[in-house]
Amino acid sequence: DQNRWQLWLTIALNAVVFYTVARSDAHATAGWKGLFTAATNLLPVGFAFIVTSVANGLLSANMKARLVFLRWTHALPGHRAFSKHAPADPRIDLDRLKKSLGNKLSEGPEAENKAWYRIFKEVEAAHEVQHIHREFLFMRDYAGFSALFLVGLGVAALVLVQSLKVALTYCLVLLLQFIVVRHVAATYGTRFVCTVLAVKSAKLAVSKAPKRDRD
């Protein structure tokens, strides 16, 4: 919900770009005047807000994760939290985390994700966790929208725009948008998983420190 206005903005910007491309023929024949003649065809603000909510529900959370992390099974980075991501992050005291988990790290993607999620619920109120969580969710949803834009608006451009060169260029821009947004979302997802573990290991370090050191 906090990201709703940002998601609406991504849809509005894509709608404006699509409108400009769709009216490129009018611009070629009548100049800028022809481009803005039918400006009333742009999505109204209220309708665009509704579209944001509806489009966001077209893809499930699992499907968005598959799009972002390019995995069909065990797509979430939490499935590799302890075996891959934690060892690569210098902020995380893996030995301390291992002790807190009964001196045994969870084995297998599903077990890793469940163990990570338990830790997340313990530290989800931390400011740094909330911040990166929000950033990841926004970019994940944006990646989902980008995939919808690539398919829906790309096909529409190929059908409506007379110039094949303009239509193909627009499709390439949509593809580039998806590639960039997907990469950023995947980076934020991994950082989110690691931040949760880093905060947890830091709390464990404080709790194990002598009282004099904590004072």
C-alpha positions as CSV (number, residue, x, y, z in Angstrom):
1,D,0.0,0.0,0.0
2,Q,2.8,2.4,0.8
3,N,4.3,1.8,-2.7
4,R,0.9,2.3,-4.5
5,W,1.6,5.9,-5.6
6,Q,5.0,4.8,-7.0
7,L,3.4,1.9,-8.9
8,W,0.8,4.2,-10.3
9,L,3.5,6.5,-11.5
10,T,5.2,3.7,-13.4
11,I,1.9,2.9,-15.1
12,A,1.2,6.5,-15.9
13,L,4.7,7.1,-17.4
14,N,4.4,3.9,-19.5
15,A,0.9,5.0,-20.6
16,V,2.3,8.4,-21.7
17,V,5.2,6.8,-23.6
18,F,2.9,4.4,-25.3
19,Y,0.5,7.2,-26.3
20,T,3.4,9.1,-27.7
21,V,4.5,6.1,-29.8
22,A,1.0,5.3,-30.9
23,R,0.6,8.9,-32.1
24,S,3.9,9.0,-33.8
25,D,2.2,8.7,-37.2
26,A,0.1,11.8,-36.4
27,H,3.2,13.6,-35.4
28,A,4.9,12.7,-38.7
29,T,2.1,14.2,-40.7
30,A,0.8,17.1,-38.6
31,G,3.7,17.8,-36.2
32,W,3.4,18.4,-32.5
33,K,-0.1,19.7,-33.0
34,G,-1.2,16.3,-34.2
35,L,0.5,14.6,-31.3
36,F,-1.5,16.5,-28.7
37,T,-4.8,16.7,-30.6
38,A,-6.1,13.5,-29.0
39,A,-4.5,14.1,-25.6
40,T,-7.9,13.4,-24.0
41,N,-7.4,9.7,-24.8
42,L,-4.8,9.4,-22.0
43,L,-5.9,7.5,-19.0
44,P,-7.5,9.6,-16.4
45,V,-5.8,9.7,-13.0
46,G,-8.6,7.9,-11.2
47,F,-8.8,5.1,-13.8
48,A,-5.0,4.7,-13.8
49,F,-5.2,4.2,-10.1
50,I,-7.7,1.4,-10.5
51,V,-5.6,-0.2,-13.3
52,T,-2.6,-0.2,-10.8
53,S,-4.6,-2.3,-8.3
54,V,-6.0,-4.6,-10.9
55,A,-2.7,-5.2,-12.8
56,N,-0.9,-5.9,-9.5
57,G,-3.3,-8.7,-8.9
58,L,-2.8,-10.4,-12.3
59,L,0.5,-11.9,-11.1
60,S,0.8,-13.9,-7.9
61,A,3.7,-13.3,-5.5
62,N,5.2,-16.7,-6.7
63,M,5.0,-15.7,-10.3
64,K,6.6,-12.3,-9.6
65,A,9.4,-14.1,-7.7
66,R,10.0,-16.4,-10.7
67,L,10.2,-13.4,-13.0
68,V,12.6,-11.5,-10.8
69,F,15.0,-14.4,-9.9
70,L,14.6,-16.4,-13.1
71,R,13.9,-19.6,-11.3
72,W,10.7,-21.7,-11.6
73,T,11.2,-23.7,-8.3
74,H,12.6,-22.3,-5.1
75,A,12.7,-18.8,-6.6
76,L,13.0,-16.7,-3.5
77,P,16.5,-15.8,-2.2
78,G,15.5,-17.1,1.2
79,H,15.8,-20.6,-0.3
80,R,19.5,-19.9,-0.5
81,A,19.8,-17.7,2.6
82,F,22.4,-19.8,4.5
83,S,24.1,-21.8,1.7
84,K,24.8,-19.0,-0.7
85,H,23.9,-15.4,0.4
86,A,25.0,-15.4,4.1
87,P,28.6,-16.6,3.5
88,A,29.0,-13.9,0.9
89,D,27.9,-11.0,3.2
90,P,30.7,-9.7,5.6
91,R,28.0,-8.2,7.9
92,I,26.7,-11.6,8.9
93,D,28.2,-13.7,11.7
94,L,27.3,-17.1,10.3
95,D,28.8,-19.0,13.3
96,R,26.7,-17.0,15.7
97,L,23.6,-17.6,13.6
98,K,24.4,-21.3,13.5
99,K,24.6,-21.5,17.3
100,S,21.2,-19.7,17.6
101,L,19.7,-22.4,15.3
102,G,20.9,-25.3,17.4
103,N,24.4,-25.5,16.0
104,K,23.0,-26.8,12.7
105,L,22.1,-24.7,9.7
106,S,19.0,-25.7,7.8
107,E,19.7,-27.9,4.8
108,G,17.7,-27.8,1.6
109,P,15.9,-24.8,0.0
110,E,12.6,-25.2,1.8
111,A,14.2,-25.6,5.2
112,E,16.5,-22.6,4.6
113,N,13.6,-20.4,3.6
114,K,11.5,-21.4,6.6
115,A,14.5,-20.8,9.0
116,W,15.1,-17.4,7.4
117,Y,11.4,-16.4,7.6
118,R,11.4,-17.2,11.4
119,I,14.4,-14.9,11.8
120,F,12.7,-12.2,9.6
121,K,9.6,-12.2,11.9
122,E,11.9,-11.6,14.9
123,V,13.6,-8.5,13.4
124,E,11.0,-7.2,10.9
125,A,10.4,-4.1,13.0
126,A,14.0,-2.9,12.6
127,H,14.2,0.2,10.5
128,E,16.8,-1.1,8.1
129,V,14.8,-4.3,7.5
130,Q,11.6,-2.3,6.8
131,H,13.4,0.0,4.4
132,I,14.9,-2.7,2.2
133,H,11.7,-4.8,2.4
134,R,9.7,-1.9,1.0
135,E,12.3,-1.3,-1.7
136,F,12.3,-5.0,-2.7
137,L,8.5,-5.2,-2.8
138,F,8.3,-2.0,-5.0
139,M,10.9,-3.3,-7.5
140,R,9.3,-6.8,-7.5
141,D,5.9,-5.3,-8.4
142,Y,7.5,-3.0,-10.9
143,A,9.2,-6.0,-12.6
144,G,5.8,-7.7,-12.8
145,F,4.3,-4.6,-14.4
146,S,7.3,-4.4,-16.8
147,A,6.6,-8.0,-18.0
148,L,2.9,-7.1,-18.6
149,F,4.0,-3.9,-20.4
150,L,6.4,-5.9,-22.6
151,V,3.7,-8.3,-23.7
152,G,0.6,-6.1,-23.7
153,L,1.9,-2.8,-24.9
154,G,4.5,-4.4,-27.2
155,V,1.9,-6.3,-29.1
156,A,-0.4,-3.2,-29.2
157,A,2.4,-1.2,-30.7
158,L,3.1,-3.8,-33.4
159,V,-0.6,-3.7,-34.3
160,L,-1.3,0.0,-34.0
161,V,1.9,1.8,-35.1
162,Q,2.3,1.9,-38.9
163,S,6.1,2.3,-38.8
164,L,7.6,-1.1,-38.0
165,K,10.9,0.6,-37.1
166,V,9.2,2.7,-34.4
167,A,7.2,-0.2,-33.1
168,L,10.3,-2.4,-32.8
169,T,12.3,0.3,-31.2
170,Y,9.5,0.8,-28.6
171,C,9.5,-3.0,-28.0
172,L,13.2,-2.9,-27.4
173,V,12.8,-0.1,-24.9
174,L,10.1,-2.2,-23.0
175,L,12.5,-5.1,-23.0
176,L,15.3,-3.0,-21.6
177,Q,13.0,-1.7,-18.9
178,F,12.2,-5.2,-17.8
179,I,15.8,-6.3,-17.8
180,V,17.0,-3.4,-15.7
181,V,14.1,-3.5,-13.3
182,R,14.3,-7.2,-12.9
183,H,18.0,-7.0,-12.1
184,V,17.5,-4.3,-9.5
185,A,14.6,-6.2,-7.9
186,A,16.8,-9.3,-7.7
187,T,19.6,-7.3,-6.1
188,Y,17.2,-5.8,-3.6
189,G,15.8,-9.2,-2.8
190,T,19.2,-10.7,-2.0
191,R,20.1,-7.6,0.1
192,F,16.8,-7.9,2.0
193,V,17.6,-11.5,2.9
194,C,21.1,-10.6,4.0
195,T,20.0,-7.6,5.9
196,V,17.6,-9.7,8.0
197,L,20.4,-12.1,8.9
198,A,22.9,-9.3,9.5
199,V,20.4,-7.6,12.0
200,K,19.8,-10.8,13.7
201,S,23.5,-11.7,14.1
202,A,24.1,-8.2,15.4
203,K,21.4,-8.6,18.0
204,L,22.9,-11.9,19.0
205,A,26.3,-10.3,19.4
206,V,24.9,-7.6,21.7
207,S,22.9,-10.1,23.8
208,K,26.0,-12.3,24.3
209,A,28.3,-9.4,25.1
210,P,29.2,-8.8,28.8
211,K,27.0,-6.3,30.5
212,R,29.9,-3.9,31.0
213,D,30.6,-3.9,27.3
214,R,26.9,-3.2,26.5
215,D,26.9,-0.3,28.9
